């Protein structure tokens, strides 16, 4: 177990006690959710920055392109740390939940049944 996992586990287990399993599981799940979203956000930032780099190169703005590559180098280091953090959070979640793996929940969409029926009918027509 890495030091980061140990520290995160100790933080959650601080709340150990009678009937505290739900709280500890929720804390571990929240940590996974937060670190996962941080990873997604950083990856989106990097994708946008890569697009900026490509634009700078296309426009022949070499100094701008070099500045962007330095920024990307820093972002890559940040991404590695965020990935390490998320991995530790997932390990802690598995420990707290006796081996259960954390997975991101799919976004639920509340669609009115009448609308869903209409879309299903349209799909049948165009199939």
C-alpha positions in Angstrom: 0.0 0.0 0.0 1.4 3.4 -1.0 1.7 6.2 1.5 -1.0 8.2 -0.3 -3.4 5.2 0.0 -2.5 4.9 3.7 -3.2 8.5 4.4 -6.5 8.6 2.5 -7.6 5.4 4.3 -6.6 6.8 7.7 -8.6 9.9 7.0 -11.8 7.9 6.2 -11.2 5.4 9.0 -11.0 8.3 11.5 -14.8 8.2 11.3 -14.9 4.5 12.2 -17.4 3.4 14.7 -20.8 1.8 15.2 -23.0 2.1 12.2 -20.5 4.3 10.3 -20.0 1.9 7.3 -22.3 3.9 5.2 -20.6 7.2 6.0 -17.1 5.8 5.3 -18.3 4.2 2.0 -19.9 7.5 1.0 -16.7 9.4 1.7 -14.6 6.9 -0.3 -17.1 7.1 -3.2 -17.1 10.9 -3.1 -13.3 10.9 -3.3 -13.4 8.7 -6.3 -16.1 10.8 -8.0 -14.1 14.0 -7.3 -10.8 12.7 -8.5 -12.4 11.1 -11.6 -13.9 14.5 -12.5 -10.6 16.2 -12.0 -9.0 13.8 -14.4 -11.7 14.4 -17.0 -11.4 18.2 -16.6 -7.6 18.1 -17.0 -7.8 15.9 -20.1 -10.3 18.4 -21.6 -8.0 21.3 -20.8 -5.1 19.5 -22.4 -7.2 18.7 -25.6 -8.1 22.4 -25.8 -4.5 23.4 -25.4 -3.4 20.9 -28.1 -5.9 22.5 -30.4 -4.4 25.9 -29.6 -0.9 24.5 -30.3 -2.1 23.2 -33.7 -3.6 26.6 -34.5 -0.4 28.3 -33.6 1.7 26.0 -35.7 -0.7 26.4 -38.7 -0.5 30.2 -38.4 3.3 30.0 -38.1 3.4 31.5 -34.6 6.5 29.6 -33.4 7.0 31.5 -30.1 3.3 30.9 -29.2 3.7 27.2 -30.1 6.7 26.8 -27.9 5.0 28.5 -25.0 2.1 26.1 -25.4 4.4 23.1 -25.4 5.8 24.3 -22.1 2.3 24.6 -20.7 1.5 21.1 -22.0 4.6 19.7 -20.3 3.3 21.1 -16.9 -0.2 19.9 -17.6 1.1 16.4 -18.3 2.8 16.4 -14.9 -0.5 17.5 -13.3 -2.3 14.8 -15.1 0.1 12.2 -13.7 -0.6 13.4 -10.2 -4.3 13.5 -10.7 -4.2 9.9 -12.1 -2.2 8.8 -9.0 -4.7 10.5 -6.8 -7.6 8.8 -8.5 -5.9 5.4 -8.4 -5.4 5.8 -4.6 -9.0 6.8 -4.1 -10.2 3.7 -6.0 -7.9 1.5 -3.9 -9.3 3.0 -0.7 -12.8 2.5 -2.0 -12.0 -1.2 -2.7 -10.6 -1.5 0.9 -13.6 0.2 2.5 -16.1 -1.8 0.5 -14.4 -5.2 0.8 -13.1 -5.4 -2.7 -15.9 -3.7 -4.7 -14.5 -1.6 -7.6 -15.7 2.0 -8.0 -17.1 2.8 -11.4 -18.5 6.2 -12.6 -22.2 6.3 -12.7 -23.8 6.8 -16.0 -25.7 10.1 -16.4 -29.4 9.5 -16.0 -31.8 11.4 -18.3 -35.3 12.0 -17.3 -37.3 11.8 -20.5 -41.0 12.0 -20.5 -42.6 8.7 -21.5 -44.7 10.4 -24.2 -41.5 11.9 -25.7 -39.7 8.5 -25.5 -42.6 6.8 -27.3 -42.6 9.5 -30.1 -38.8 9.0 -30.6 -39.3 5.2 -30.7 -42.0 5.6 -33.3 -39.7 7.9 -35.4 -36.9 5.4 -35.2 -39.2 2.6 -36.5 -40.2 4.8 -39.5 -36.6 5.5 -40.5 -35.2 2.0 -39.9 
